[in-house]
Amino acid sequence: MKFTISKNLIEQNVEFLSNYIDSNDAFIPFRGIHFKIDSEQLVLTGASSTMGARKTIKVDEKNIKLEKSGNIYIQASMLRTIIKKFDKNITFSLNGNLIHIYEGSTKFTLTKSESGIYPNISFDDNENRFEIDSTKFDKIVSDVSISTSTSNDRLNSLIYKCINLKSDNDNKIVFIATDTYRLSTEILPINRELEMNLVVDAKNLRKLITKDAPKKVFMYFNDNKIGISYENTNVWTTVNKMQFMDVSQLFQVKFSRTFAIEREELIKTINKALFYTSEKDKKMEFTFEQNSLKISFEVPEIGIGVAETQKFEILEGDKIELDFNYNYVKEAAQVLDPGMLNIFVSNTEDKVLIMNKNNPDNIQLITPIRKYKKVKQIDESRN
């Protein structure tokens, strides 16, 4: 195998594929990038046990000049370092057990790895294939990801790190995520009816769309994986086989209070009250009154911060005090569209739903922190 390629071209593709490679993977070939070249194209592949990515580059005798077809794989982290040493065009040559990478007098010689054969990875994107808006998909995945868990200390926590993608033979996919303390759901319109119910690791799902993706891309899926393809790019991630919990009953509760506030006003008032940040102290008290919202933040033995806004309205129900993890409220507001937000409080005061007044497709559900009331017991017999 021997070919010469533009430094810029190989560098940007190696950087892209490195996002899908684990340099500590137990399967050594998955620590590298696989090269396969013939007279028509150079195919670069990077993969792990849960993700795969492929870039296909046309051999045009300008940016890529081929002398001999062949295939190799090179450790990704080392390849990235080596590529940076060159200036314009890089030649890759395989001679026996040695890989030569050079430009002019700058040359590196690597020993071909004998630690296993690079597997034949399928990038078939014909099954359940349909077009989506990549910008909307990327935003929705980012939005609902706020409700996925980052903790590793809970039993069965894996499901809380995932996003459920569901479609019941209609022209939309519903994205749902929950860590049991909050829930996010948002809808992606699509151009066909389909049946889908997939559970996917949120971190992997966020990697399907990258900055170089065009506005329109193709999504495809089966029982084992879900992927995105466009132009010369194909990326997929495996599907989690666990059953996602049924959250439909959470939206069947009755709400007895409705409040209204501008998104930016809510975020600004939270930020005004916040004067100290730590992993431990997250509780804020929200006092919802007829024409004001007061937020109090107390850190024991340090101090208290209070902020209030008059740009608030009770649309239905009575005033109330609720405690929240302020991060949950702030992050929920940030992923909603700008404009007027409606806040709904359940009859039992254990669920709070937040959504933009004009966009019912993006819903954030939060569990308030329970207030424990001190009850003083009086033993009249002792008086």
PyMOL commands that set and color helices and strands:
alter all, ss='L'
color gray80, all
select helices_A, chain A and resi 7-18+28-31+76-83+134-147+157-161+202-206+248-251+263-273+326-335+380-382
alter helices_A, ss='H'
color red, helices_A
select strands_A, chain A and resi 2-6+32-37+41-47+51-58+64-68+70-75+89-95+98-103+106-111+130-133+162-178+182-201+216-221+225-230+233-238+255-262+283-289+292-299+303-309+313-316+320-325+340-346+352-356+359-366
alter strands_A, ss='S'
color yellow, strands_A
deselect
rebuild
show_as cartoon
